[in-house]
Amino acid sequence: MPHMQMRDLKENHVLSMEPLKSSMNQKKSPQMIIKTGDRFEDGKKSLGRRNAKRRSRGHKVDRLLDGKKLEPAGMDSTPCKSLIFHRRPGYGQLGTKCIVKANHFLAEIPGSDLSHYSVNINPEVASRKLNKAIMTELVKLYRNSDLGMRLPVYDGRENLYTAGSLPFTTKEFTVILDDEDESTGNVRKREFKVTIKFVALASMAQLRNLLSGKQVDTPQEALNIIDTVLRELAAQRYVSVGRFLYSPSIKKPQALGGGLESWRGFYQSIRPTQMGLSLNIDMSTIAFIEPLPVIDFVAQILGKDVYSRPMSDADRIKVKKALRGVKVEVTHRGNVRRKYRVSGLTTQPTRELIFPLDEHMNMKSVVEYFLEMYGYTIRYAHLPCLQVGNEKKVNYLPLEACKIVEGQRYTKGLNEKQITSLLKVSCQRPREQELDILETVQQNGFDQDPYAKEFGINIDSNLASIEARVLPAPWLKYNDNGKEKEYLPQVGQWNMMNKKVINGSTVRYWACINFSRSVQESTARGFCQELVQMCQISGMEFNRDPVIPIYSARPDQVKKALKYVFHTATNKLEGKELELLIAILPDSNGSLYGDLKRICETDLGLISQCCLTKYVFKISRQYLANLALKINVKMGGRNTVLLDALSWRIPLVSDIPTIIFGADVTHPESGEDSSPSIAAVVASQDWPEVTNYAGLVCAQPHRQELIQDLFKTWQDPERGTVTGGMIRELLLAFKKATGQKPLRIIFYRDGVSEGQFYQVLLYELDAIRKACASLEPTYQPPVTFIVVQKRHHTRLFASNHSDRSSTDKSGNILPGTVVDSKICHPTEFDFYLCSHAGIQGTSRPAHYHVLWDENNFTADEIQSLTNNLCYTYARCTRSVSVVPPAYYAHLAAYRARFYIEPEASENAKARCTRTSNGSSVRPLPALKERVKNVMFYC
């Protein structure tokens, strides 16, 4: 983004807001925009009675300039580096005040600066764990002498910190350590040369300035030092996984099945907040590999008797996959417990295995070797052996002679049963979770921690007590034909009794495919009739009869069945197209669901609604009502609208045409090294209702967080430079749907971690600006860019768990609870909002961070808008935990993962395209026009 003169910036924004100002000042119809080709151009269009209803916000235009350092991007702009996050404009006042507690503990930090030293270990060590062991030994040997009684902390890499300076500038130390070779299991003494060299004083002044409310860059180094100090002792006691620490002593591990068990632990992080430096502690439960004898572990994985039966090839592959990389210790040598890392599994059973004893290739069987060498008789010689060590020297270990080493986190995917078990173990009511957090702080004993004492850090043992507000729920508008035309939700939930959807869609031509062998045709027909009836009751026009009789098909014939039904129905309709497909699926359907969605949405251009067999047999009114809501929006209808939207009363939305975007990127599961990441962007297509969202998806390089296709240009042999991208396409779609161009953009961005804020804002705001300028050079609507985070660790608890008026049925804080003080950022514009009612466990509020705001929302305006939008989610009659545009983007991205077809690598390579950063990624099949303009992802 080029650095423009402030005068140019002002002219640009005044120009983009001119239609609004003229309508306010002269009471005339504003100048609106008509599309010619793919461009926006001036034209007249009356807004009639809308002008009188608008709240005047003309004065905001000039305020857009305050404190901004980022200017509108031209088509050839480059990002500037002078971006500053939006400052908090004040605190919210709306809502009923209350007191809540948060899992934040006030930390007092040292007044003096700390010393920073570099660490160089020779020979170089790749393992952070070994580095730490070397430093621990060094401190033990030299603390009372060369280190001048100092107790340093070490990050396991290159950085060492002390509370005061060491008695030298640079010094080399010798450390001898017992080191175990994982490939051979041998323990040997290794000598390391450790050089500690003074780097600089680590200043605490910038951190103190930030905490006092001055706008400075976050002093990451100072925070990292304090974080390292507070983790040092815990990391010695517990198993460290990123910012989490786990131990079987915190809570007794529970079996999850398949050789796994749950370990309880906690998250710990230091954060700058308005109340000062805060230690955020939250409970966590994850899966660890159970420290079983390997043969018992194998029996659990396969779920069958392995003690007397040989293993099939399929079983062997499954076991090899589960055990590769796992650390085991031998049990056949008494007290000698050598440890090895598993590299594979033999293809032959143990009884057939032979290996060379020496360089003369004298061969010996594994069975004989273990008997002669260790006096150990192998009992299960029909099973394969573990392979440990490297390819040059492979060691064979019988399964029965090995045990899994305790404390290994399970990093592969869990099955449904294991997920259910883990959720059951980890799910806690708010009162229990609060007590566990307090107990964790007590167990950590920061007041007795030698490292915290050394650095002068004190941690309060009480949860932070904060003033919060409960925002009022919005009135919802339903169809005037229903008994209840308007409704005010109570405690975040309601139902469709006596209500009809505000805009019912029409379904004239539909069909049903039954992929479930256990569902008879008569049962499927009865279910479809009940569903049709519910859709009609809900306010949709729905033809009672399908175009063709219900078609039964096998799950492995999905493509053939879909094409048959689609073409048979199309032929019968003589040119008219099938509009909706109802699909009955088996409860366990493997890839069927994904294949069906891919074919319908990228090949046939057909909207589908899938139903599981268990719900077809056990029909409930609630289930049918939820299906009706989903079908209505997929077919282009609206379920409900905010009453304030219809009466033009939403600040900074109702006054001028406003488009609301939601964006998210989902990444492949860990272990999938080559799968692309999927980006999705949705945008409202109705104004003033802001309820219907069209969605677009694209594939991008593996684990790339910046959305690559927001705006793009490419060279066409005939047309020259062509511009496109998701933002541009959705702006054009808004213009087509409403007849007006958006004069304001609100952009909710999901899935961004704090470390990526700057990068994402710089890149994506630039892309939004370029997309707007590509439609018309002077078109630069003001943008508000808000990051939505759910993967944080702040929890809010009722001040008094016994007061039923301050909690919902689940014991959680009330929906609409908002916090923007004390635990929030010292200077930036963020807030926590718990917009949903809890169901089970402890509710997690969403964390909203307004990074950029050219519309100058007040705290009340953005908090109220966000909370109210949470009541417009199309798939259920509940307020949801994340603002719907961000939720929809997540659903669209999740759906698009099904569009990736597994094909031969040479075909895949041929269809790859290069992205702007040079990476190649295979594009997703395009969504059909009929699909992408409706909420297909619901």
TAFEN-V501152 format. One record per helix or strand of 3 or more residues. SS is the DSSP state (h for helix, s for strand). FROM is the first residue (numbers start at 1). TO is the last residue. Records with the same first field share a line. If there is no record, write none. Layout:
BEGIN
SS: FROM-TO  FROM-TO
END
This chain:
BEGIN
h: 6-26  50-53  60-63  128-142  205-211  220-237  294-302  313-323  350-352  366-374  399-401  416-426  430-444  450-455  521-537  555-572  592-604  613-617  621-634  643-646  726-738  754-775  804-806  859-869  884-899  905-910  929-932
s: 31-36  39-44  96-102  104-108  114-122  159-162  170-180  187-202  239-241  244-247  254-257  260-273  276-289  327-330  339-349  354-356  363-365  384-389  394-398  402-404  464-470  475-477  486-488  510-514  580-585  607-612  658-666  677-684  693-700  712-716  720-724  744-750  782-789  796-798  817-819  828-834  846-853  912-914  920-922
END
